[in-house]
Amino acid sequence: MVSTGDYVAIFQSIHRVMKAEKLLKRAKIEILLIPAPRQLTSDCGLAIRYAETVRREVLDLLLAEDLAPVEIYKKRADGFERITPEG
Protein backbone atom coordinates (compact mmCIF):
# COMPACT_ATOMS: atom_id res chain seq x y z
CA MET A 1 0.00 0.00 0.00
CA VAL A 2 2.88 2.40 0.78
CA SER A 3 5.94 2.04 -1.44
CA THR A 4 9.50 3.04 -0.65
CA GLY A 5 9.86 6.78 -1.28
CA ASP A 6 6.19 7.59 -0.70
CA TYR A 7 5.13 10.17 1.86
CA VAL A 8 2.38 9.66 4.43
CA ALA A 9 0.64 12.63 6.06
CA ILE A 10 -1.08 12.06 9.41
CA PHE A 11 -3.85 14.38 10.58
CA GLN A 12 -5.37 14.98 14.01
CA SER A 13 -8.95 14.17 13.06
CA ILE A 14 -11.07 12.42 10.47
CA HIS A 15 -12.63 15.78 9.60
CA ARG A 16 -9.24 17.31 8.73
CA VAL A 17 -8.01 14.35 6.68
CA MET A 18 -11.26 14.27 4.68
CA LYS A 19 -11.09 18.02 4.10
CA ALA A 20 -7.45 17.71 2.99
CA GLU A 21 -8.33 14.86 0.60
CA LYS A 22 -11.14 16.89 -0.96
CA LEU A 23 -8.90 19.95 -1.36
CA LEU A 24 -6.03 18.01 -2.95
CA LYS A 25 -8.27 16.06 -5.31
CA ARG A 26 -10.03 19.25 -6.38
CA ALA A 27 -6.58 20.61 -7.25
CA LYS A 28 -6.00 17.43 -9.31
CA ILE A 29 -3.00 16.41 -7.22
CA GLU A 30 -2.48 12.66 -7.23
CA ILE A 31 -2.94 11.43 -3.65
CA LEU A 32 -4.59 8.46 -2.03
CA LEU A 33 -6.55 8.24 1.21
CA ILE A 34 -5.29 5.14 3.05
CA PRO A 35 -5.62 3.46 6.42
CA ALA A 36 -2.81 4.82 8.59
CA PRO A 37 0.04 2.29 8.67
CA ARG A 38 0.17 0.36 11.95
CA GLN A 39 3.69 1.59 12.67
CA LEU A 40 2.42 5.18 12.74
CA THR A 41 0.06 6.69 15.25
CA SER A 42 -3.13 8.28 14.06
CA ASP A 43 -6.15 9.24 16.11
CA CYS A 44 -8.41 9.15 13.08
CA GLY A 45 -7.07 5.95 11.50
CA LEU A 46 -6.63 7.48 8.03
CA ALA A 47 -3.73 9.15 6.26
CA ILE A 48 -2.89 10.65 2.88
CA ARG A 49 -0.23 8.99 0.74
CA TYR A 50 1.58 10.91 -1.99
CA ALA A 51 4.69 10.69 -4.12
CA GLU A 52 7.90 12.70 -3.95
CA THR A 53 6.96 14.34 -7.27
CA VAL A 54 3.99 16.17 -5.71
CA ARG A 55 5.43 16.70 -2.21
CA ARG A 56 5.86 20.46 -2.51
CA GLU A 57 2.44 20.97 -4.10
CA VAL A 58 0.74 18.96 -1.35
CA LEU A 59 2.45 20.85 1.47
CA ASP A 60 2.00 24.27 -0.09
CA LEU A 61 -1.73 23.74 -0.61
CA LEU A 62 -2.33 22.24 2.84
CA LEU A 63 -0.42 25.03 4.57
CA ALA A 64 -2.25 27.71 2.56
CA GLU A 65 -5.57 26.26 3.74
CA ASP A 66 -4.44 25.82 7.38
CA LEU A 67 -4.62 22.03 7.06
CA ALA A 68 -1.06 21.12 7.97
CA PRO A 69 -0.65 17.47 8.95
CA VAL A 70 0.48 16.77 12.51
CA GLU A 71 3.14 14.36 11.25
CA ILE A 72 4.72 13.47 7.91
CA TYR A 73 6.65 10.28 7.25
CA LYS A 74 8.70 9.01 4.33
CA LYS A 75 8.70 5.28 3.63
CA ARG A 76 12.18 3.80 3.68
CA ALA A 77 13.14 0.21 2.93
CA ASP A 78 13.40 -0.52 6.65
CA GLY A 79 10.36 1.41 7.90
CA PHE A 80 9.15 4.98 8.19
CA GLU A 81 11.23 8.10 8.84
CA ARG A 82 9.54 11.09 10.42
CA ILE A 83 10.39 14.23 8.54
CA THR A 84 9.79 17.94 8.89
CA PRO A 85 7.56 19.66 6.32
CA GLU A 86 10.69 21.25 4.82
CA GLY A 87 12.60 17.94 4.85
GROMACS elastic network, one bead per residue, 0.5 to 0.9 nm:
[ bonds ]
;  ai    aj funct       b0    kb
    1    34     6  0.79824   500
    1    37     6  0.89647   500
    2     5     6  0.84964   500
    2     6     6  0.63297   500
    2     7     6  0.81636   500
    2     8     6  0.81459   500
    2    34     6  0.89131   500
    2    37     6  0.83858   500
    2    49     6  0.72914   500
    2    75     6  0.70973   500
    3     6     6  0.56010   500
    3     7     6  0.88142   500
    3    75     6  0.66218   500
    3    76     6  0.82652   500
    3    77     6  0.86222   500
    4     7     6  0.87320   500
    4    74     6  0.78189   500
    4    76     6  0.51530   500
    4    77     6  0.58419   500
    4    79     6  0.87494   500
    5    51     6  0.70788   500
    5    52     6  0.67900   500
    5    74     6  0.61526   500
    5    75     6  0.52583   500
    5    76     6  0.62282   500
    5    77     6  0.84573   500
    6    49     6  0.67276   500
    6    50     6  0.58315   500
    6    52     6  0.62960   500
    6    73     6  0.84080   500
    6    74     6  0.58029   500
    6    75     6  0.55123   500
    6    76     6  0.83330   500
    7    48     6  0.80977   500
    7    49     6  0.55976   500
    7    50     6  0.52944   500
    7    51     6  0.60194   500
    7    52     6  0.69219   500
    7    55     6  0.77044   500
    7    72     6  0.69014   500
    7    73     6  0.55992   500
    7    75     6  0.63118   500
    8    36     6  0.82246   500
    8    37     6  0.88186   500
    8    47     6  0.63970   500
    8    48     6  0.55831   500
    8    50     6  0.65893   500
    8    51     6  0.89118   500
    8    71     6  0.83148   500
    8    72     6  0.56662   500
    8    73     6  0.51574   500
    8    74     6  0.63520   500
    8    75     6  0.77372   500
    9    17     6  0.88391   500
    9    36     6  0.89019   500
    9    47     6  0.55863   500
    9    48     6  0.51447   500
    9    49     6  0.64997   500
    9    50     6  0.82850   500
    9    68     6  0.88682   500
    9    69     6  0.57855   500
    9    70     6  0.76670   500
    9    71     6  0.60162   500
    9    73     6  0.65666   500
   10    13     6  0.89373   500
   10    17     6  0.77955   500
   10    36     6  0.74840   500
   10    40     6  0.84027   500
   10    41     6  0.80192   500
   10    42     6  0.63312   500
   10    43     6  0.88661   500
   10    44     6  0.87037   500
   10    45     6  0.88056   500
   10    46     6  0.73249   500
   10    47     6  0.50392   500
   10    48     6  0.69201   500
   10    69     6  0.54528   500
   10    70     6  0.58521   500
   10    71     6  0.51458   500
   10    72     6  0.61511   500
   10    73     6  0.82180   500
   11    14     6  0.74834   500
   11    15     6  0.89428   500
   11    16     6  0.64063   500
   11    17     6  0.56996   500
   11    42     6  0.70554   500
   11    43     6  0.78939   500
   11    44     6  0.73752   500
   11    46     6  0.78586   500
   11    47     6  0.67805   500
   11    48     6  0.86049   500
   11    67     6  0.84560   500
   11    68     6  0.77525   500
   11    70     6  0.53091   500
   11    71     6  0.70237   500
   12    15     6  0.85330   500
   12    16     6  0.69515   500
   12    17     6  0.78183   500
   12    42     6  0.70596   500
   12    43     6  0.61593   500
   12    44     6  0.66403   500
   12    69     6  0.73587   500
   12    70     6  0.62978   500
   12    71     6  0.89703   500
   13    16     6  0.53601   500
   13    17     6  0.64537   500
   13    18     6  0.86877   500
   13    42     6  0.83431   500
   13    43     6  0.64418   500
   13    44     6  0.50491   500
   13    45     6  0.85775   500
   13    46     6  0.86880   500
   14    17     6  0.52411   500
   14    18     6  0.60770   500
   14    19     6  0.84831   500
   14    43     6  0.81375   500
   14    45     6  0.76816   500
   14    46     6  0.70826   500
   15    18     6  0.53208   500
   15    19     6  0.61337   500
   15    20     6  0.86141   500
   15    44     6  0.85948   500
   16    19     6  0.50365   500
   16    20     6  0.60269   500
   16    21     6  0.85348   500
   16    67     6  0.68049   500
   16    69     6  0.85883   500
   17    20     6  0.50251   500
   17    21     6  0.61062   500
   17    22     6  0.86392   500
   17    33     6  0.83236   500
   17    44     6  0.82533   500
   17    46     6  0.71402   500
   17    47     6  0.67500   500
   17    48     6  0.73713   500
   17    67     6  0.84010   500
   17    69     6  0.83089   500
   18    21     6  0.50559   500
   18    22     6  0.62267   500
   18    23     6  0.86232   500
   18    33     6  0.83963   500
   18    46     6  0.88771   500
   19    22     6  0.51875   500
   19    23     6  0.61900   500
   19    24     6  0.86761   500
   19    67     6  0.81620   500
   20    23     6  0.50963   500
   20    24     6  0.61108   500
   20    25     6  0.85006   500
   20    48     6  0.84051   500
   20    62     6  0.68429   500
   20    65     6  0.87823   500
   20    67     6  0.65790   500
   20    68     6  0.87962   500
   21    24     6  0.52729   500
   21    25     6  0.60371   500
   21    26     6  0.84239   500
   21    31     6  0.76768   500
   21    32     6  0.78699   500
   21    33     6  0.68800   500
   21    48     6  0.72432   500
   22    25     6  0.52739   500
   22    26     6  0.60127   500
   22    27     6  0.86141   500
   23    26     6  0.51954   500
   23    27     6  0.63675   500
   23    28     6  0.88287   500
   23    61     6  0.81450   500
   23    62     6  0.81215   500
   23    65     6  0.87604   500
   24    27     6  0.50615   500
   24    28     6  0.63838   500
   24    29     6  0.54732   500
   24    30     6  0.77111   500
   24    31     6  0.72973   500
   24    58     6  0.70180   500
   24    61     6  0.75442   500
   24    62     6  0.80680   500
   25    29     6  0.56181   500
   25    30     6  0.69822   500
   25    31     6  0.72534   500
   26    29     6  0.76319   500
   27    30     6  0.89480   500
   27    61     6  0.87983   500
   28    31     6  0.87942   500
   29    50     6  0.88603   500
   29    54     6  0.71500   500
   29    57     6  0.77495   500
   29    58     6  0.74112   500
   30    50     6  0.68491   500
   30    51     6  0.80644   500
   30    54     6  0.75137   500
   31    48     6  0.65761   500
   31    49     6  0.57068   500
   31    51     6  0.76834   500
   31    54     6  0.86386   500
   31    58     6  0.86918   500
   32    47     6  0.83643   500
   32    48     6  0.56423   500
   32    49     6  0.51989   500
   32    50     6  0.66392   500
   33    36     6  0.89492   500
   33    46     6  0.68617   500
   33    47     6  0.58496   500
   33    49     6  0.63862   500
   34    37     6  0.82560   500
   34    45     6  0.86745   500
   34    46     6  0.56673   500
   34    47     6  0.53684   500
   34    48     6  0.60115   500
   34    49     6  0.67664   500
   35    38     6  0.85896   500
   35    45     6  0.58366   500
   35    47     6  0.60022   500
   35    48     6  0.84718   500
   36    39     6  0.83261   500
   36    40     6  0.66874   500
   36    41     6  0.74952   500
   36    42     6  0.64815   500
   36    44     6  0.83867   500
   36    45     6  0.52819   500
   36    47     6  0.50017   500
   36    48     6  0.81604   500
   37    40     6  0.55316   500
   37    41     6  0.79203   500
   37    42     6  0.86585   500
   37    45     6  0.84800   500
   37    46     6  0.84706   500
   37    47     6  0.81878   500
   38    41     6  0.71411   500
   38    42     6  0.88367   500
   39    79     6  0.82050   500
   39    80     6  0.78385   500
   40    73     6  0.86003   500
   40    80     6  0.81245   500
   41    45     6  0.80913   500
   42    45     6  0.52448   500
   42    46     6  0.70132   500
   42    47     6  0.78719   500
   43    46     6  0.82805   500
   44    47     6  0.82740   500
   50    53     6  0.82770   500
   50    54     6  0.68755   500
   50    55     6  0.69623   500
   50    58     6  0.81239   500
   51    54     6  0.57527   500
   51    55     6  0.63525   500
   52    55     6  0.50133   500
   52    56     6  0.81528   500
   53    56     6  0.78307   500
   53    57     6  0.86289   500
   54    57     6  0.52929   500
   54    58     6  0.61110   500
   54    59     6  0.87059   500
   55    58     6  0.52837   500
   55    59     6  0.62990   500
   55    60     6  0.85816   500
   56    59     6  0.52609   500
   56    60     6  0.59454   500
   56    61     6  0.84842   500
   56    86     6  0.88121   500
   57    60     6  0.52155   500
   57    61     6  0.60991   500
   57    62     6  0.85102   500
   58    61     6  0.54278   500
   58    62     6  0.61350   500
   58    63     6  0.85550   500
   59    62     6  0.51579   500
   59    63     6  0.59426   500
   59    64     6  0.83890   500
   59    68     6  0.73878   500
   59    69     6  0.87661   500
   59    85     6  0.71441   500
   59    86     6  0.89012   500
   60    63     6  0.52996   500
   60    64     6  0.60714   500
   60    65     6  0.87100   500
   61    64     6  0.51064   500
   61    65     6  0.63267   500
   61    66     6  0.86913   500
   61    67     6  0.83808   500
   61    68     6  0.89976   500
   62    65     6  0.52415   500
   62    66     6  0.61603   500
   62    68     6  0.54048   500
   62    69     6  0.79291   500
   63    67     6  0.57399   500
   63    68     6  0.52222   500
   63    69     6  0.87389   500
   64    67     6  0.76296   500
   64    68     6  0.86075   500
   65    68     6  0.80385   500
   68    71     6  0.86088   500
   68    85     6  0.88954   500
   69    72     6  0.67788   500
   69    85     6  0.88921   500
   71    82     6  0.72316   500
   71    83     6  0.77441   500
   71    84     6  0.79078   500
   71    85     6  0.84738   500
   72    81     6  0.84969   500
   72    82     6  0.59315   500
   72    83     6  0.57607   500
   72    84     6  0.68290   500
   72    85     6  0.69887   500
   73    80     6  0.59331   500
   73    81     6  0.53205   500
   73    83     6  0.55933   500
   73    84     6  0.84387   500
   74    79     6  0.85574   500
   74    80     6  0.55915   500
   74    81     6  0.52494   500
   74    82     6  0.64843   500
   74    83     6  0.69155   500
   75    78     6  0.80532   500
   75    79     6  0.59970   500
   75    81     6  0.64413   500
   75    82     6  0.89754   500
   76    79     6  0.51808   500
   76    80     6  0.55618   500
   76    81     6  0.67816   500
   77    80     6  0.81496   500
   83    86     6  0.79432   500
   83    87     6  0.56721   500
